[in-house]
Amino acid sequence: MTRKDLPENPQERKVIMLLSAPEIMDLHSNKMEWIKSPNITILEYPFDNDSPILKTELYKSLDMANLIETGAILSQSPYDFKEYADARKLEDLIHFNALNKYTLFTRFCAKLGATRIYGKHFESEQNTSNKEFGGKAGYKIAEASAQVNRDLESKLSQELELEDIYEGDPNPNIEEAKQFLTDNHIFHDKVFTSLLEARTGSGKLKSRNISFSMTSESMQSLKILGKIKYGPFNADGNYTSKCNNLRDIKISLSVEFGKG
């Protein structure tokens, strides 16, 4: 919805849009339903010199990341609600979130006393929601989305280390690990919570082969972004179509823990 400020509630700014006054007027005159979304904040840009927005830490952070510009569509990180990425660059957005999730996973394992993480393998699963797109147009969109997945898998495999070695701790700080899940908004992920349980109390887990999604949280963000249609962004529905045809990318690896 159109606002004069940046809301403190992160749920209200899952997406931040910076639009000119004429663009905002056009959206309202055309009665676009998506602008009523409680997850989207639309701000008139450029801001007045005395705007309170300029004094907020969130604005300063976005400005330092070079994300402030007319027409910007910014997607909130699923893990850090004060961190955003340019949603117009679909591949970069998913890549950004995937790297963050992997980093969080390795940090979490380290807190649980991991000594080694290795054997990374990426695999895509077909998103079945692409059935609605038929004919040649649908085929081209599906192929474009498949290429995005191939590019992402290639980039991730090149950027992530093949092996991480830690000193390990046979008696991990479980409360600290729990807080880590809460602080980074991943306490709902069963892969993370099951590891936590397995490293709690006596008879601690020594090793486990793990597979988890690198993109599931991004898919939730794309559900919001895919409904946005204005001017040059998703006017013909291509962004929505690509989102619906994207595949979930999973990573498989092995984790070893210190003996306790």
N, C-alpha and C positions, 0 to 999 in steps of 0.2 A: 504494500500500500504506500501511497505517497506520504512522505513525512518531512518534517523540518529539522529532524535531528537523527542521530544514530541511536537506536534503542539499546538499552542496557541488556534486555532479555535476548540472549543469543538465538533463541528459537524464532524471533521476529526478523532476524537478519541472516538467515541461511543463504540468502542471495541479496546482494546489494547492487543496485543499478544507479548509475549517474547519468541522468538524461537532461537535455536542455528543456527550457520552459515550453517551446513549441511542440517538442516530442511528447511531453507529459500531457499537454492539452489535447493533442491528437489521440492519445490513448484513451482519455476520458470521453472525448467526443464520439469515439468508435465503440465505447462501452465494452472494452476488453475485460473479460471476466477474470483473467489470470492476475490482474493488478490488485484484486481483492484478497489474494493469498496472504494468510497471516505469516508466511515464511519469507516474504519478499519485502524489502525496504527500497522504495524508489525515492531518490533525492534529486532535487533540482541542482544542476551544476552548469557553470561554475558557482561556487559559494560566495556569499557576500564577505567582505573583509572582516566584518565583526561577527560572523557566524560562530556560534558556540561549538560547532562541529570541528573547527580548526584547532580547538584546544584539547580535544579528546585524544587519549593515547591510541585508540584504534585508528583514528584518522592519520596520526603521525606515523604509525606502523605501516599503513597502506601507502602513504606517500613515500616513505623510505623504500618500499618495495616497487616503486614506480607503477602503481596500479591505479592512480588517480588520473582520470581523463574522461572527457565527454564520450558517452556511449559505452563506458565500462560496465561489464556484467561480471560480478565477482562472486565466486562460490566459496562458502565457508568450509574450512577443513573439518572433517568429521572428528578429529582428535584434538585440535586446538581451536577453540571457537573464536580466537582473535587473529587467526591466520587465514588468509584467503589466496585464491589463485584465479587467473583469468579464465572464465568459463567459455569464452569464445573459442579458445584453443582446446578443443576436446581431448586430443591425445595428451597434451601437456598437463591438463587437469588430472586425468586418470593416473598418469605417470607420477605426478607430484604426490597424490594421495597414497599410491602404492609404495613408493619409497618411504614415506612417513610410517606406514603401517609395518613395513619390514624392520625399520629402525626401532620402532616401539617393541616389536616382538623380541629382537635380540637383546635390548635393554632389560626387558622383563625376564627373559631367561637368565641373564646375568644376575639379576636380583634373586632368582631362585637357586643360584649356585651352579649354573651351567659351566662346564669346562670346555665344551666344543659344540659348534653348530656347523654342519657340513652337508654336502650332497644335494645342492639346490637343483630343482627341476621344475620347469614351468609347463602348465597344461591349460588349454582353453576348453571351456564347455559351451556348447551352443545355447544361446538364449532363445527359448521357444516362442517368445513374443513376436518374432519376425514373421509369423504366418500371415499376418494381415497384409503384407506387402507382396503383391504378385506381379507377374509380367516382367517386361524388360527393365522398367524403372526400379522395381523391387529388387531384381537381380543385381543391378548396378550398385544400389545402396548396400545390399548385403555384402557384395564384393569389397566395396570401399571400407565397410566396417571390419571385415575379415582382415584387410590389409592393416588397419589400425591395430588390431590385436597382434598381428605378426610383428609389426614395428615395435609395439610395446614389449612383447616378450624378448625381442632381440636387444632392446635398450636395457631392460632390467637384467638380463643374463650377463651383459657386458659390464654393467655398473656395480652389481653386487659381488662382494668377495666370495670366492668359492669355499672359504673356510674361515671361521672365527674361533679363536682360542682364548679362553679365560682362565684365570687362576682358580676360580671355583670356590664354593663355600659349602661344606657339608651341613651347616646349620643356618640356612637362609633366614632373613628377617621377613617373616610371612606378613606381618602387619604393614611393613613398608611396601611389599609387593602388592597387597590389596589396595593400598592408597594410590599406587602407581596406576592400577586399572581404573580407579575412580577419576583421578586427575586427568587421564587421557581418554576418558569416555569409551573404554573398551571392556567394561565390566560385564557387558552382555554377551561377549564372544565366548562360546563354549570351549574353544581350543585353549584360550588363555585361562579360563576358570578351571578347566579340568587339570591343566598343568599345576595350577596353584594348589588344588586339592591333593594331587599326587605327591607334592613336595611338602605337605603339611603332616606333622605328627611323626609317628614311628613308621618304619618300613617304607622309607622314601623312595620314590621313583629314581632309577639309575640312568635310564635312557628311554627314548621314545622316537618312533618315526611319525612325523607330523605332516599333514596337508591342510592348508587353510587358504581362504580367498584373499587375494590382494586387492580386489576391486568391489567387493560387496557394498561397502560404505559409499563408494563413488556412485554406484548404481542408484542409491537412495537420493543422492544429490541430483542425479540426472533426471529423476522423475519430476523434480520441481523445475529444473531448467528446460525440460522438453515442452513444458506448457507455455513458455514465454514466446510470444510472437510480436515483434515490433520492427519496423524499419528494415534494416539490413540483417537482423538476427532472426533466423528461423522463419522468415516470412513465407517460404514455400514448404516448410515442414521438414526440410532435409535434416536439420539438427535432431529433431524428434525421431526421424526414421533411423538415423545412425545410432542414436541411443538405444532404440529398441532392438537393433541388430547386433549390438556389441556382445561379446562373450565374456563370461566370468573367467578371470585368470587366476589359477591356483598355483601355489608353490608347495613343493614337497621337499622335506629335508629331515635330517636326523639331529637329535639333541642329546648330549651326554651331560650328566650331572656329577658333582662331587659326591663321594660316598659319605653317607651319614648314618 
